[in-house]
């Protein structure tokens, strides 16, 4: 239970105090919903739980608050929109309030929780963060109305089992992400495939169902036509002299070509050459890089990976030239591939 009491008065003076007028006094359930028949607020006072501004025009009962970045519904104990930072906190529901710890924490602005229990014990709330109703802050004894509104003493909360704690959940998620495996036990994730496709999409923004020249994407081609670049179809499939796609392909055929290219151009060379164990994000990044460059066997990249010198390895993911000419698009791709390798951050094109 949380309690909010606001005095519309001057501070008490050492000589002759002032009698304050109570303009807001509320008892709340843990997540901030007002307790029936235990609330009082002047019509002129627009703040409530956690000192946040009420948005009574939505529900009219003091249960909805503006936290700055998001609107909070206290009766649900949830924000009404997704956390803008949800990708950085996968162990939380994107609608959570105060880290789902409303007794030990407050929510600052709809983005993050802030612990208010200085002694770090989840079972013994710090007295300095509980309102003292013995008369401190008032000039003289509590009134009958103030006494009636006093909250019941806080009782210790039982400790959660260690394996159910948020900290443990976070630790498990982190360990799972960083778990290393033999490359034969790994496969490319959906995020990894989506990243490749974001760079290999055709002129229309998806799989190219007709032939195009990667150096002149808007022109129309058929098999055997002269081109300034590479004749391409599907998800970046470079057409071989033995292949005829003059009649185009279907979405299903484009997907089949992509999976075949993924295996022959990247996965098979990695399985043949990489002996070190990799994390999932390292494997994805390596597949993405080799798929585009075809460069692995005999490289410093491979040597550093097999020596498990991953800091040096990631620096070798640096091919940014086409026909000897620096290409900013390739450099942008390399930066994103390195970020996947190091931090697991997938940012598509």
Secondary structure, 3 states (H helix, E strand, C coil): CEEEEEEECCCCCCCCCCCCEEEEEEEECCCCCEEEEEEEECCCCCECHHHCEECHHHHCCCCEEECCCCEEECCCCEECCCCCCHHHCCCCCCCCCHHHCCCCEEECCCCCEEECCCCCCCCCCCHHHCCCCCCCCCCCCCCHHHHHCCCCCCCCCCCCCHHHCHHHHHHHHHHHHHCCECHHHCCCCHHHHHHHHHHHCCCCCCCEEEEEECCECCCCCCCCCCCCCCEEEECCEECCCCCCCCCCCCHHHHHHHHHHHHHHHHHHHHHHHCCCCECHHHHHHHHHHHHHHCCCCCCHHHHHHHCCCHHHHHHCCCCCEECCEECHHHHHHHHHHHHHHHHCCCCCC
